[in-house]
Structure formats: structure tokens, C-alpha cells
Amino acid sequence: MVTGPISVVSSAIIMCMIWRSRAKLSICYHRIMFGMSLTDIILSSALSFNSVPAPIGTPHAWKAFGNRSTCKAQGFFIMFGMIAAPTYFLSLQIYYFRMIKYQTSTNTIRPNVEPYLHFAPILVGCIAAFVPLVTNSMNPGSRGYCWAQDFPLHCLDLDQNTECIRGETATIQRLLLLFSPMILNILIVVIMMWKIYAAVWEQDRRNASHNFQSSVRQSPRNNGAQGENTSGARRRTSLIISPEELQISQYQRSRRARRRIMQYFVGYFIPHFFFYTDALLRNVEGIDNLLEILTLIFYPLGGFFNLVVFVIPAVRKVQERNADLCLFRALVSAIASYAGPSNGDSQALRQERRASITARTLANLSNIQECVMTDSSIDRNESDPA
């Protein structure tokens, strides 16, 4: 009941940072993080109440003060969040994969890909939540909180002679609606991480070959043959980005994206590791109680780890500007002054950058024209007979 509120506050901070930034919800990354934080708030809030919403008198439930309605409400939000939150993380991976592997622009992702990145988590979450609700399968579980569970508890076990009052299909529902999608989700997450690393490795290989070819082209032997054209080349390259520079820029962007998605993957893996380990080894005597405690501590902390990863770039920027700040003050300053990702793709920011680039380009063209006119006038003066 302690780590759940921490995760709720952390996810709320992410949403506030997004809403207060210049880009707000105009960029795909912010919208996905906003949805992932919202689903985490739903899940962590429901887990924070633990057994409190369970009906009064529920056996083996600590501090049960609720009724059937509160139990159904808690079970609905838990079932929704347990599958919607990890699916939103998968959507974040797909977003980064499209950027790294295919260099897809945000203008293409927004109409063609992004709707599915939001629709899929909401759809699977609603299915996992509504089916147990309409089949009257929301009951208190062995951990105290309500979800898809038989009632009385463990009445479906073969060694029990107790007749089930409700939730006869709860075990099948958990398997089909919860555990199977979660296992499929983590398999896809691992495959996507492998594809992301393979894509960046391929870019590393191409970049190494490109650097070798560039070093050959820029050798003294080659530079001597092109010495007379260097002044004109400098003028052109100051205004035009070469294909090599564009390739290097895309490569650096891909490496940053890989580093970010790896950080999010670690934040995703830590809380879910104990949950999956407990689900597999919960019947092993000697470690079942320890795994249960670790699961109750770490599983609701998904929002906290998301916040840590989300603010890392902003904290680094603050520390670069103010090296004397301690980590806590840098963190507070980063949260309060967050303006958006460094490679933000909002339309307003893109237009602002384009206007600035256009102004600088026109200024450079004006300077070049003045230099050309001055050189021409000097040449004419020198050519006139005294």
C-alpha cells in the first residue's frame, strides 16, 4: 500500500511535465507517455487499496471494509491496468523501432501508425476487464485485492470439496485474458529490443564503412587535386547539408533512441520480473513468501521507474548548465523547467526551427552577394587604366 501511491504520484508528475511543456500533446512521444502514465495510475491506484475494497468478512483479507460493488470496481481497474500498461510500453517500443529502423518521420507515424498504438492497449485492457465483470468473476484473491478469482477462494482446486458460488471460469479467464497476453507481450518486447539493436548495429557497420571511405576521399593525395575548389565548396556546404552529414545525423539520432528505449526496457523489466517469477514459483515452499513480498513492493512501481527514465535527459541538461547543483536540486529543476524532448517533433517547434534556419540562410546569402559585388568592383577598378 506504500509503493502504489509512489507510482501514482510519479505518473502524475510525468503527465504534469508533459502538459506544462511547450510541445504539450503535440508530439507522438508525449502522447504515448501520457497514455502509459494514465494506465499506470489506474493500475497503481487500484493496487494501493489492497484488500480494503473487499467485502467485509472476507476470509484471510486484511482490513476488508468494502462490498461487492467496491470489489468489482477494484477488480475492473486492476484487470484493465495489468494488460493495458505493458501494452502501452509495447507501443512505445514500436514508436522507437519505426524511428530507428525505417527513419519514419512523425508526420507519417501520426496518421498511419499512432492510432493503433493507442487503440490496442485500450482494447485489450477493456476486454480483460469487462469479461470478468459481466461473468460475475470479480472476487478477492489470495493477495487481498479483487480480480478474476473463484469464490470461495480456491474452490476450483482439485483437492477442495468446496462448491463454487461464483467465478467458476475465473482461472480460464486469467489464463486467456491476462497471462497469455502478458506472456505474448513480453515475447514481442524482447523481439522488438533485438530488432532495435540489430538495426543500430547495421547502422554502426554502415557508418564504419562510410568513415573509411571518407578518410580515403580526404587523404592528402585526393585533397591536392581538389585544392582549387575548396573555397567554393566551403560556401556551398555552409548552406547545404551533404548526404554524409545527413546520414551521421540520422545515426546519432538512432543511437540516442536506442539508449532511451533500453532505459525504458530496464524500468519495465524490474517490476515485472518479480511478478512473473512469483507466478511461476508461487507453489515452491521456502521462497513463496519472499517472492510475494517482493512482488507487492516492486510491481506497483512501474510509474516510478518511468519517471526516472523520463527525466534523465532533462536532469543532464540542468547539470550541464549548473555543475554545482546536487542531484536532488537538479531533479527538481528539471521537473519544473521541462520544455520537451531535445529532438521534439512538434509542429510549432519545427516551424520555429525552420524560420530560424531560413533567416540564417538568407543572411548568409546576403553576405555572399555583398562579397561577390565587392570583389567585382575591385576587379573592375584594377582593370581600368590609370
Secondary structure, DSSP 8 states (H G I E B T S, - for coil): --HHHHHHHHHHHHHHHHHHSSSTTSSHHHHHHHHHHHHHHHHHHHHHTTTTTSBTT-TT-SS--B-HHHHHHHHHHHHHHHHHHHHHHHHHHHHHHHHHHS---HHHHHHHTHHHHHHHHHHHHHHHHHHHHHTT-EEE-TTSSEEE--BSTTTTSTT-----SB-TTHHHHIIIIIIHHHHHHHHHHHHHHHHHHHHHHHHHHHHHHHHHHHHHHTSHHHHHHTGGGHHHHHHHHHHS--HHHHHHHHHHHHHHHHHHHHHHHHHHHHHHHHHHHHHHHTTSTTTHHHHHHHHHHHGGGHHHHHHHHHHHHHHHHHHHH-TTS-HHHHHHHHHHT----TT---HHHHHHHHHHHHHHHHHHHHHHHHHHHHHHHHHHHHHS--
